[in-house]
């Protein structure tokens, strides 16, 4: 076979199938797909590959032995045996499967695209102009998700934002889910902003990727479209719930455990009116309208709503008046000394621990008060539509989850012979 024909065939092969050289980045990207569990494996393999590039050596057992002997002579690292397993994984498993054995390695210096060099700035533009991202709280949650993704990419040395890196990140979240590091809802919350960001980049691709050749821009758009279609890890069923709930007796114990009027009112707002912690912080004295039996609140996405107080008027009014007697309120701000939701979580967790409720119910927290409100209203025969109104759910299907939860826990009993002749 002549050289020109051989070269033509080689250019049609993937980088890892060429017969000349392979870059460090290409080998590492292949190695990452195997998802070996110890986190130090990639860094060990990469150091070996850089050594090969510097010495113009090929990937094989001989160069591995030479590399380890040099490290041994230099007394670095102290535990040289830890290097054996990841390098054997590369040479015995990864390299043969991808025709890397015998290939020499070079360190590639690839020019980065705008999507890599200015990704954080692009993400901020997305938060500013995307219609679906409303409210500073939502934006902060999106930033948190993006930072977690960026941190993962940095550790694994994946290309910063493409389909492969998002899929690997999804697998990483799934592993953490299996290890019970966090819930499925949290895991999927990390994926949603990445999908929305990809859609935003596609819609604005002509502006974002201005100056790119048409074919390159189309390639990036196709990749971004695939990101926008990446599914959640699992569809949560109605038996997997965010938080544990508290019975009416347990709520009474919580309220009785603290004599601080501020703490009692905050707990009352979370339980009796279903407020979230950030909504409690923002509530004002003027938001209470006991004559009309409503509480005005600004919730998620800066949505204004009126929460009916018929079901708890006496209880919440008593807690409110007790607090005003004990505290001097200025400028209409109800809780001027509270500026972080962590302050609320801190005293609530203290009470829950004091009462041993944290031991009995692992998922109990501040948000459990909202779940408890839904549960106890339903157990007292309040119609589902009324509970939906109190909790401010856009869809009644969200409220139905609480009904199905207490059904599954057999808390709802249907009396015998309810209907008779």
HUPE-V340347 format. One record per residue. PSI is psi in degrees with one decimal (none if undefined). D_CENTER is the distance of its C-alpha to the mean C-alpha in Angstrom with 1 decimal. Layout:
<<PSI	D_CENTER> <PSI	D_CENTER>>
This chain:
<<131.0	54.1> <163.6	54.5> <-40.5	52.0> <-41.2	51.1> <-41.2	50.3> <-44.3	48.2> <-41.1	46.2> <-40.2	45.6> <-39.6	44.2> <-36.9	42.0> <-19.3	40.3> <-11.0	39.3> <162.1	37.5> <159.3	33.9> <-37.9	33.8> <-7.5	33.6> <-3.5	36.7> <157.4	39.0> <5.2	42.0> <-83.9	41.9> <164.5	38.9> <144.3	35.1> <157.8	32.8> <-44.5	30.7> <-40.2	27.5> <-42.9	28.5> <-42.3	29.0> <-38.0	25.8> <-39.1	23.8> <-43.8	25.7> <-38.7	25.2> <-29.5	21.4> <-21.1	21.6> <-15.5	23.1> <46.4	20.1> <138.8	22.3> <-50.4	20.6> <130.7	22.2> <-17.7	20.3> <-6.2	23.7> <-51.6	25.0> <-41.2	24.1> <-35.3	25.6> <-44.7	28.7> <-42.1	29.2> <-40.0	28.7> <-39.7	31.3> <-43.1	33.7> <-40.4	33.3> <-38.3	34.0> <-43.7	37.1> <-42.9	38.2> <-42.0	37.9> <-32.9	39.9> <0.1	42.6> <48.0	42.7> <164.5	42.2> <162.4	40.8> <111.3	38.1> <178.5	40.1> <-33.7	41.2> <-48.3	43.9> <-33.6	41.6> <-45.7	39.2> <-40.8	42.2> <-43.9	43.4> <-44.9	40.0> <-35.7	39.7> <-38.0	43.4> <-43.5	42.9> <-39.0	39.9> <-41.6	42.1> <-34.1	45.0> <-2.2	42.9> <30.5	41.5> <128.3	37.9> <178.6	35.6> <-40.1	37.0> <81.9	35.5> <-27.0	36.5> <-25.2	36.0> <-20.2	32.2> <-20.4	32.8> <-49.1	34.7> <-51.5	31.9> <-36.4	29.5> <-35.4	32.6> <-36.3	34.1> <-43.1	30.9> <-49.3	31.3> <-32.7	35.1> <-26.5	35.6> <-57.9	32.6> <-53.1	30.8> <-47.3	33.8> <-38.4	36.2> <-25.5	33.8> <17.3	33.3> <43.5	36.9> <-18.2	36.0> <130.0	38.7> <-8.0	41.5> <139.8	39.6> <161.5	39.8> <142.7	36.8> <154.1	36.4> <113.2	34.0> <141.3	32.9> <92.0	32.4> <128.0	30.6> <134.1	30.4> <146.6	27.0> <171.7	26.2> <-30.5	25.1> <-16.5	21.6> <-44.4	21.4> <-28.7	23.5> <29.3	22.3> <-41.1	18.8> <-40.7	17.5> <-39.7	20.5> <-38.6	19.8> <-37.9	16.2> <-38.3	17.9> <-42.6	20.5> <-44.5	18.0> <-30.6	16.7> <-40.8	20.4> <-15.0	21.8> <131.0	19.4> <-31.8	20.7> <-12.6	17.6> <92.9	15.8> <140.8	17.9> <139.3	17.9> <-32.2	17.0> <-43.6	14.3> <-42.6	12.4> <-41.1	13.2> <-39.1	12.0> <-39.0	8.5> <-41.2	8.7> <-41.1	10.3> <-43.4	7.8> <-42.6	5.3> <-40.8	8.8> <-36.8	10.0> <-41.1	7.8> <-44.8	9.0> <-39.1	12.4> <-41.9	12.6> <-43.2	12.2> <-37.9	14.8> <-41.7	17.0> <-43.5	17.2> <-7.5	17.9> <36.9	20.0> <159.7	18.9> <140.6	19.9> <-48.0	17.4> <93.0	16.5> <177.4	18.0> <-42.2	17.5> <-46.3	18.0> <-37.3	15.4> <-37.8	12.7> <-41.7	14.1> <-39.4	14.2> <-39.4	10.6> <-43.5	10.1> <-38.5	12.7> <-43.6	11.2> <-38.4	8.1> <-39.5	10.9> <-42.0	13.0> <-34.7	10.8> <-43.9	10.7> <-30.2	14.4> <2.2	14.9> <30.2	13.5> <-37.4	11.2> <178.3	8.8> <167.6	9.2> <-31.4	8.9> <-41.0	7.8> <-42.0	4.6> <-46.7	4.5> <-24.9	5.9> <-24.5	4.3> <-25.9	3.0> <-35.5	6.6> <-47.0	8.4> <-32.5	9.1> <-39.0	10.4> <-44.9	12.6> <-39.1	13.9> <-42.8	14.6> <-42.3	16.5> <-41.9	18.5> <-43.4	19.4> <-36.4	20.7> <-46.7	22.8> <-35.4	24.3> <24.8	25.2> <-36.4	26.1> <-36.4	29.7> <-45.1	29.0> <-42.2	26.1> <34.8	28.0> <133.5	31.4> <-12.9	34.0> <148.5	32.3> <150.5	34.7> <-45.6	34.3> <-39.1	33.5> <-41.1	30.8> <-40.8	29.2> <-36.2	29.4> <-44.2	27.8> <-41.3	24.8> <-41.6	24.6> <-42.2	24.7> <-42.8	21.9> <-37.5	19.7> <-37.7	20.8> <-34.1	19.7> <-43.2	16.1> <-16.2	16.2> <0.0	17.3> <127.8	14.7> <160.9	14.0> <162.1	11.2> <-48.1	11.3> <154.2	13.6> <114.0	15.1> <134.0	14.8> <177.5	18.4> <5.2	20.0> <-3.3	20.5> <106.9	16.9> <154.7	16.3> <-53.9	13.8> <160.4	16.6> <156.7	20.2> <163.1	22.9> <141.3	26.1> <170.3	29.6> <-36.4	31.9> <-40.3	33.8> <-37.8	30.7> <-42.5	29.9> <-38.6	33.5> <-40.0	33.3> <-46.9	30.3> <-34.1	32.2> <-18.7	35.4> <-22.4	33.9> <139.1	33.6> <-1.2	36.5> <116.1	34.6> <-34.0	35.0> <-47.0	31.9> <-40.9	29.7> <-41.0	31.4> <-41.1	30.9> <-44.4	27.2> <-40.9	26.8> <-40.5	29.1> <-38.0	27.2> <-36.8	23.9> <-55.0	26.0> <-32.1	28.9> <-3.6	27.2> <21.6	23.6> <144.1	22.3> <163.5	18.8> <-41.4	19.0> <-28.0	18.7> <-34.7	21.3> <-43.1	23.6> <-35.5	23.6> <-4.9	24.7> <145.4	27.4> <162.0	31.0> <-38.9	34.3> <-9.1	35.5> <-16.6	32.6> <126.2	34.5> <85.0	37.2> <-25.2	38.9> <-44.0	41.8> <-5.9	39.8> <46.3	37.5> <157.1	34.3> <123.3	31.5> <135.4	30.2> <147.9	26.5> <114.1	24.2> <-148.8	20.8> <141.1	17.7> <22.8	18.5> <28.6	21.7> <128.3	23.2> <142.1	26.4> <159.9	27.5> <120.9	30.2> <121.4	29.5> <141.3	32.6> <10.6	33.9> <-38.7	36.7> <-13.4	35.0> <20.9	34.7> <-50.8	37.1> <-42.9	39.3> <-48.9	36.5> <-33.2	34.3> <-38.1	37.5> <-45.9	38.9> <-38.7	35.7> <-47.1	35.8> <-37.9	39.5> <-38.9	39.3> <-43.3	36.7> <-33.6	38.9> <-35.2	41.9> <-11.5	40.3> <140.3	38.5> <116.2	39.9> <130.6	37.6> <148.9	38.0> <27.1	36.9> <-5.6	35.4> <125.5	32.3> <-40.3	31.7> <73.2	29.7> <-24.9	30.7> <-3.5	29.9> <117.9	26.2> <9.5	23.9> <139.6	20.6> <-23.1	18.6> <-28.7	18.5> <-37.8	22.3> <-47.5	22.0> <-33.8	19.7> <-51.5	22.1> <-30.0	25.2> <-44.7	23.7> <-34.9	22.6> <-45.1	26.0> <-44.6	27.7> <-37.2	25.7> <-41.1	26.5> <-35.6	30.1> <4.8	30.5> <18.2	28.9> <-26.5	26.5> <-32.0	23.6> <-39.2	25.6> <-35.1	26.4> <103.7	23.0> <-29.4	20.0> <19.5	17.5> <138.4	19.6> <-169.2	18.4> <-42.2	19.1> <-15.7	17.4> <-26.4	19.7> <-38.6	22.6> <-42.6	21.4> <-39.4	21.1> <-38.4	24.5> <-49.7	26.0> <-46.6	25.3> <-48.8	26.6> <-31.0	29.7> <-44.7	30.6> <-39.5	30.6> <-23.2	32.5> <11.9	35.1> <12.8	35.7> <132.0	34.0> <149.9	33.5> <-39.2	30.1> <-35.4	30.7> <-39.2	31.4> <-38.8	28.2> <-41.3	26.3> <-41.7	28.2> <-40.9	27.5> <-8.8	23.7> <41.7	23.7> <132.2	21.9> <-38.5	22.5> <136.1	23.0> <-19.7	25.0> <-30.0	23.1> <-42.0	20.3> <-33.9	23.1> <-26.3	24.5> <-41.0	21.6> <-37.6	23.0> <-45.1	26.4> <-33.2	25.6> <-50.1	23.8> <-22.7	27.1> <-46.7	29.1> <-33.0	27.4> <3.9	28.0> <34.7	31.6> <-24.2	31.7> <119.8	33.4> <134.5	37.0> <113.2	39.3> <145.6	42.8> <148.8	45.6> <42.3	48.1> <-42.4	46.1> <134.9	48.2> <166.4	51.9> <none	55.0>>
